[in-house]
């Protein structure tokens, strides 16, 4: 029996790998903030508040969650 030869794959570029990591982190941060804005907007509409308290609160929670996630991800980044 002969082994099947695997086609030569180009080595992964460290630049592309870092770029993908940072793009993923940025997307995660944006998603957390937008999710907070969306949930806050829904709650403000549900309770018909005159001032968007829930929108501001949940947006700030999204910012805090994104910063926490950034710190956690940067710990594993070399």
TORFIKE-146740 format. One line per 5 residues: number of its first residue (from 1); their letters; for each residue x, y, z of C-alpha. Coordinates in Angstrom, 1 decimal. Layout:
% TORFIKE-146740
NUM> A> X,Y,Z  ... .
END
This chain:
% TORFIKE-146740
1> XXXXX> 0.0,0.0,0.0  1.2,3.5,-0.8  0.4,6.6,1.1  -1.6,9.2,-0.7  0.4,12.3,-1.2 .
6> XXXXX> -1.1,15.4,0.2  -0.9,18.5,-1.9  1.5,21.1,-0.6  -0.4,23.8,1.2  1.2,27.2,1.6 .
11> XXXXX> 2.0,28.0,5.2  -0.4,30.2,7.0  0.9,33.8,7.0  1.1,35.2,10.5  0.0,38.6,9.2 .
16> XXXXX> -3.3,37.1,7.9  -3.8,35.2,11.1  -3.4,38.3,13.2  -5.6,40.3,10.8  -8.4,37.7,11.1 .
21> XXXXX> -8.1,37.7,14.9  -8.4,41.5,15.2  -11.3,41.5,12.7  -13.1,38.9,14.8  -12.5,40.9,17.9 .
26> XXXXX> -13.8,44.1,16.3  -16.9,42.3,15.0  -17.6,40.9,18.4  -17.3,44.3,20.0  -19.6,45.9,17.4 .
31> XXXXX> -22.1,43.0,17.9  -22.2,43.4,21.7  -22.8,47.2,21.4  -25.4,46.9,18.7  -27.2,44.1,20.7 .
36> XXXXX> -27.3,46.4,23.7  -28.7,49.2,21.6  -31.4,46.9,20.2  -32.4,45.4,23.5  -32.5,48.9,25.1 .
41> XXXXX> -34.6,50.3,22.3  -37.1,47.4,22.6  -37.4,48.0,26.4  -37.8,51.7,25.9  -40.6,51.1,23.4 .
46> XXXXX> -42.2,48.5,25.6  -42.4,50.8,28.6  -42.8,54.0,26.5  -40.2,55.9,28.4  -39.7,59.6,27.4 .
51> XXXXX> -36.0,59.4,27.9  -34.1,56.4,26.5  -32.8,55.1,29.8  -32.8,51.5,28.8  -31.0,52.2,25.5 .
56> XXXXX> -28.2,54.1,27.3  -28.0,51.5,30.0  -27.8,48.5,27.7  -25.4,50.3,25.3  -23.1,50.9,28.2 .
61> XXXXX> -23.4,47.2,29.2  -22.5,46.3,25.6  -19.5,48.5,25.8  -18.4,47.0,29.1  -18.9,43.5,27.7 .
66> XXXXX> -16.9,44.3,24.6  -14.0,45.7,26.7  -14.1,42.6,28.9  -14.1,40.4,25.9  -11.2,42.4,24.4 .
71> XXXXX> -9.1,42.0,27.5  -9.8,38.3,27.6  -8.9,37.9,23.9  -5.7,39.9,24.2  -4.5,37.7,27.1 .
76> XXX> -4.3,34.8,24.6  -2.7,36.9,21.8  1.0,36.8,21.3 .
END
